Amino acid sequence: MKNEAPNKELEWTNLVLGIGLACAALMFTGAPAAAWNAGIIGSRIGLCSAIALYCYGDWVQWSNLTLSSWAVVAPFLLGFGSYWL
């Protein structure tokens, strides 16, 4: 296992975007399920990116891929779009 991330810029980007998603949960006050989802997923993406900056591992990349995929698919599967119509 490597101790050095091959591309730290990507990890910093993931960290900032994860924190941004977690903070975006404040915008979804009318949709509590969307707010909880954004807060939890965003904080976990940020946490995995912070861990990858400290000690790199392949599992961090896979967990970030899984969490990010869920962040994209969740509004469609959980029906968050119905709150805005």
N, C-alpha and C positions, 0 to 999 in steps of 0.2 A: 504494500500500500504506500502511495506517495504521501508526503507531508505537505507538498506545495501544490496549490491549485494551478492548473495550466493556464487559466485565464481569469485573473482576479477581477478584471473589469466587469465580466459577466456576473460574478458573484455580487459585486457592489450594486450593479443594476438590479439584480433580483432582490437584494436587500431593500433598496429604495422603493421598488415597485410593491413589494410585500407590505412594507410599512404604509405606503400610500393606500393600498387596498384596505388595510386594517383601519386607517383613519377615515376612509370613505364610508365606513359603516355608520358614521354619524349622519350621513345624508339620508339614510333609509329609515327614518323614524316612523314612517307610515307602514313600513313592511318589516316587522320584527324578524321574520325568518331570514329575509335577505340581509338584514343588519348583522344577525348572529353569524350567518354563513361568511359574509365578507370579513368580519372581525376575526373569526377563528382561522379561516384559511389564510388571510393576509398575515396574521401574526405567525402562523406556522411556516409560511414561505420565508418571512423575514428571519425567523429563528434558524431554519435550515441553511439559509445563506450565510448567516453569522457563524454558524458551526463550520461551514465550508471554508470561510475565511480563516478560521482558527486552525482547524485540522481537516484537510481535504480527504474525502472518501467517495467512492463511487456511489454508495448508498444515498448520499446527500443529493447527487444529481438526479437519481431516480425518484427520490421523494419529492424534490422540487418539480419534476415533470408530472408526477401524479397529482400533486396539489394544484399546479397551474392548470392542468387539464380539467380538474374538477371545477376550478374557478370559472372556466369558460363554459362548461356544460351545465352547471348548476342552475342558472336562470331558466333554461329550457326544461330541465327535468323537474324542477320544483315549482315552476309556474310563477316566477317573480314578475313576468311581463304583465300579468293580469292586474297588478297593483297600479300600473300606470295608465290603464285604459279607462 
